[in-house]
Amino acid sequence: MSAKTPEELIERHEAFLQCRPADRPLVGYWFGGYFPAEQFPHGTATWGADRVLTPGDVSFAGFASDYENLYRLHRDVDDDFFYVGSAYWGIPWAEAILGCPVVVAASNCRAEVCLRTEQDARAANSKRRLPVAHLVELDDNRWFETLVRFTRELVSFSDGRFPVCPPLLRGPGDCASAMLGGMDFVTGFFDEPERMVRLLDHCARVRLAMLERLRAVIPAWHGTHAAGGYPSKVWCRRTVAYNQDDSAALLNPTLFREFLLPLERRMCQTAEVNFIHLHSSCRYPVDILLEDRSYDVLEVNIDHPGMGPPVRELLPVFRKVQAAGRPLLLWGEFSDEDWNLVHSELEPAGLSLQPFAPRSYRS
């Protein structure tokens, strides 16, 4: 965390969002482990692997020491950010609220299919149910109540020391894919496109409602707002939202444009500044999102070696984002070569580097 005050730092962030000339990229490090359970070992210590997690298993008290540790790790680093806290991001909150069972895994928690057969999926998304009654309501939803309570207690715990934001809430496509399973999700666009539209619309409505209610319990911080809580983060004077739809990797550009892009536009109605998380292994949405201009910032995860191309091969994509005048955020574990490449080959204006930091880098 920078030795400077929030008031001294915020102008550099606003310059990043406006792609104004800069002497160097905006830098924010990510400490405490790559995976959620690594960052929160105390909070997750009693959760056995392969156990079905319930709302009653989740309380803030067990996580308090983990948040204190993460706050102190980030506080002691002289970068351009402050620690940004959110409700434990290893729980697939949106999917759980939408009805998916949550199962504990070694490094994370996963959402299990809740529309288990084609017949179940068809019944659950019939015109008789989804458009009017909605499959899920937030009132009296135990997972949502747990999320709100956790967030309130985190705000109280922070005591103004660091900003708080909503947790990682995966996008409508990700939620629908979790509810149906990957195969039924993909085939549904061809076999029953109207059913998919209704399911995606429902997921989008619930997600937007979650964000609206969470923001009502999260105060501004020094007159500013932050989003993230997952590796990448954005901080500014306006309201800001993090979005993702990794399900794009299962689709082609035509399906993305027809089914997911309208939902991405809707997701951007929830805040004044919006950024979207993408993976280096799935790059086709970049061209679509640059044409659409719904998102203010594009974030690209530098995936592990073997899971995506090396940074050198990604430079043309990064330059394309910069040439379009869009802020670019890069997160990942950079090798020394990667770190030197992005500094030498990319413009510092409108560039934020947020490396996972098992070791130190020099900006």
N, C-alpha and C positions, 0 to 999 in steps of 0.2 A: 504494500500500500504506500502510496506516495507520502513523502513528508509534508507535502503541500496540503492546504485545506481544500474542502470541496469547492469553495468559491473560486480558488485559484486554479483548480484543475478543469472545471466544467467548460471553460472556453475552448480548451484543446479538443474536447469531445464534440462540441458544437461545430468546430472547424472540420472535424472528421466527417460529420454528417452532411456538411455542405461542400465537401471536397475542396476546401480552401487550401492554399499553399501551406506546406508544413516542412519543418526541418527533418522530421523523422516520422515513422509510423506511430500510431497510438498503440501502446503495449500494455497488456494485462496478463499476468501469469495465472496458471491453474495448478493448485497444489492439493496434496492430500490423497492422491491416488487417482487412477484412471477410471475405475468403476465405482458405482454408488456405495456398495458395501465396504470398499476400501476406505472411502471417506468417512463412513459412519459405522465404525466397527462396534461401538458400544450400543448404539441404537438397535442394531440388527443382531446382536449377539445371541439372543434367545430364540431367534427364528431358525428352526431346523430346515435343512434342505428338503425340497419337494413337499413341504407343508403348505396346505391351503391357508393363506393369510386372511384374517377377518378384520373388520374395523376395530374390534376390541383389542386386537394385538398391537395396535399402533397408538402410541402416546408420545407427546413431545418430551416428557421428563427423561426418558431413556436416551434421547438424542442430544440433550443439552451440552454434555461435555464434548461431543463431537463438533457441535457448532462453535463452541468456545475455541477448540483447537484450530478449526479452519479459519476463524476470525483472526486468531493470533498469527497463524502462518502467513496469511495475506497482509496483515498489518505490518509485519517486519520486512516487507519487500518494497523497495522504492520503485514502483511502477506508476502507471497512470490511472489506476482504478482503486476502488475500495471493494472489500468483500461484499458480494451480493448473496443474500440468503433466501432460500425458499423451502417450503415443506419438502421433506425427503424425496428427492427426485428419482429414487430407485423403485418407487411404487408407480405402476401405470394408472395414475389417478383417473384419467378420463375413461379408460376402458373399464375400470372397476365400477365407476359410477354408472356406466352404461350397462352393467350387468355381467361383465366377464369375471370368472373366478381368477383370483390372483395366487400364483404359486411361487414360493421362495426358491431361488436358485443361488448358486455360490456367490456370484458377483452382482446380482440384480434380482428383480422379481419379474415374472412374465405373466401376461394375460392369456387365459385359455379361452377357447371358443365357447360362446354361449348360445349361438344359434347352430345347433349341432348337426342338423340334417337339412337337406334342400327343402323338405316339407316344413320343418320348423321355421326356416328362414322365410319361406313364402308366407306362412301364416302370420309371423310376427310383423311382417311389413305389408300386410294387406291394406287396401284403402280404408277398410273398416276401422283400423287401429291407429296407424302411425300419424296420418295427417291431422287427426282431430285430438285423440286422447294422448298421443305421444307414448312411446314405449317406456320412457323413463321420465320421472319428475324429480326435481332437486329437493322439494319439500319432503321431509321424512326419509331422505335417502341417507342411510347410515354412513356410506363411504364419503358422501359430500359433507355431512356433518363433521366427520373426523378430519377432513381436509381443512374446513373452516376453523375448527378448534385448534388444530396444529398451527395454522397460520397466525391466528390471534396470539397464541402463546409464544410463537417465534418473534412476533412484533414486540411483545412485552419483554422478552429476553434480550432482544437487540438493544433496547433502551436508548435508541437513537445512535448507537455506535456504527451501524451499517444499514444500508437499505434492504428492504424485503420486497419480494415480488411473487407473483403466482408461480407455482412449480411448472416443470415440464408437463405440458398437456398436449399430447400428440394430436395431429390434425384429423379431420373427418375421415379421410381415406385410411389413415392408420387405424382408427377406431373401427371402421367397418371391416377392415381386413382382419383385425383381431377377433371381432364378433363372429365372422363367418369362417375364418380360416383362409389362408392364401389362395388355395385353388378355387374355392367357391367365390371368393372375391373377384378373381380375374374372370372366370367364366360367366359370372353374373352380368358383366357389361355386355356380353354377347347374347346370353340366353334370356335374360330378363332385365333389360336396361331401365325400365320404369321402376321396377322394384329397387334397383340400386340407387336411383335418384332419390327415392323416398327414404331409404336407409341413410344415405349420405346427408340429406337435408336434416334428418333427425339428429345425427351426430353433430352437425354444424350448429344446430340450434342449442343443443345441450352444452356444447363447448363454449359458445358465446355467453350463455347464461352463467356458466361457471365463472368465466373471467369477470363478468360484470359484478357478480356478488363478491368475488374475492377482492376486487379493487375497492369495494366499499369498506373493507376492514383493514386495508393496507394504506397507511398514511404516506404522504410525500416525505422525502428526506432532503433537508436543506433546500426545499423548494424544487427538488428534482425527482425524477422517476428512473427506475431501472428495470430491466427485464433480463432473464437468464436463469441463474440458479443451476442450469446445466452448463457445461464448459464455456460456451460462448455467451457474451453479455454485452449489452448496450446500455448506456447511461446518458440521460439528457434532461433538458428543462421541460420537455413535453411528455405526455403519457406515451409509453412505449410497450410493445408486445413482441414476444417471441413466438414463432410458428414453425411447424415442420409437417411434412407429409412424406415420410420415407417410403410409403406404399407406391410412390411414383416409380420406384425401381422395378415394380412388378408390371408396369404398364408401358405403353408406347406413347410417343408424342401426341398422336391423334386422340387417344383416350384421355390423356392428361388435359389437353385443351378442352375437350367436350365435357368432362365430368368433374375434374378437380380444379381447374382454373377458376370457374365461377365461384367455387367455395373459397378459394384463396382470396378472391376479391372481397367476399363477405367477411372473412377473418380479419381483413384490414380495416374494417369499420369499427373495430373495438378500441383503437388507439390512434394517436396522431403520428407516431413513428412506428413502423412495422419492419421486422427483419425475419428472414426465413432461413432455416437450417437446411443445407444440402450436403450430399456426400460426394467426394471426389470420384467414387465409383459409379455415380449416376449423374451425368453432366447435362443431359439433354434439356432439363427444365431451365437451365441458365438462359438459353436463347429465347424461350417462351416468356420467361419472367422479365427479361430485358425489354422485350417488345411491349409487354403489358404495362409495366411501370406501377403496378399495385404496391410492390414492396420497395421500401426506401433503402434497405440494406440487404445484400446477399452475403450469407455466411457459408463457407465451404469447409467441411471437415477434411483434414488431410488423413485419409484412412491408413491403417497399418499396412506395411509392406506386404504385398501379395493380395491385399483386399482392394487395392486401387492403384492407379498409376503413380509414379514418382512425381515429386514437385516439378522437376524439369519439364516433364511432359504436360503438366497442367498450366504452365506459364501462359500459353496462348489463350486459355479460358480466362485466366485472371486479367490479362491485358484487355480482353474484350469487355469485361465488366468495367474496368477503369476507363476505357475509351468511351463507354456509354455514359460516363459521368455518374456512376452509381457507387456508393461506398461499398468496400469489400472487406469482409472480416474472415480471417483464416485462423482455424483452430486445429491443433494436432501436436504430435510429438515430432518436432523438427530435428533433423540431423544438423550437424554443423554446416554441411554443404547446403541443405535446404535453407537454413537461416541466412546464410550469405547470399544465396540466389535471390530470395525474395527482397532483400535489401538492395541488391545491385540491379535487379531486372524490373522491379515494379516502382511506380511513383509513390512517394510517401503520402501525398495528398489523398484523402479518402481511403486510407489503408489502416486496418487495425490487425495486429498480430497478437494472438492469445494462445501461447504455447502451453501444453502440458509440460510441467517443469520438474522432472526428476533430477535435473541439473540446471545450472544457471546459464542464461544467455546474456549477451551484451547487446543492447539496443543501439 
